[in-house]
């Protein structure tokens, strides 16, 4: 058995609101900005490899009144991490201590991922990391899953994929991965344990 993990929502408690709540005077304006301007669809294009400066310039042309706030998004990407889920890290370390191979498949801008392994040492425990911005593919596109299969020599039927996004889970299922839709990070150990074979421990 091998394991393929997402990062955001599984190991990192990340959300733009954690930073922008101190920028906007009201939740209404903040939510409008994060839903209509610097929204998930726009962010995903940077995760897919578009340069941050290109993404910023696109929005600034459309919303010049929010130039300052748009430029704050990626400059404060680390400040959008409220914390890490220690249960997930402990589970990773336990899996590694028992000899399981563990990998990462994450939608993340290549530019903002620079330095993450130095700042969060647990990332060095993985046997390999596939970061979407580096390969210019994003989940739920099956091509990035196929790249993970090839790069990490995975047999989907013997690989557990853990992600908080149901669309990514659905794509993985179509490729015959064993999947865990992780809604509550504190349940990760319990969820993984269900998929281990009788002779495997956690």
Protein Blocks (a to p, Z undefined) as FASTA:
>chain_A
ZZdddfehplpccdfklmmmmmpmbfklmmmmmmmmmgfklmmmmmnopafklmmmmmmm
mmmmlmmmmmmmmmmmmmmpnbdcfklmmmmmmmmmnopacdddddddfklmgoklmmmm
mlmmpgbdcdfklnopacfbfklmmmmmmmnopafklcccddfbfklmmmmmmnopacdd
dfblmlmmmmmmmmpcfkbcZZ
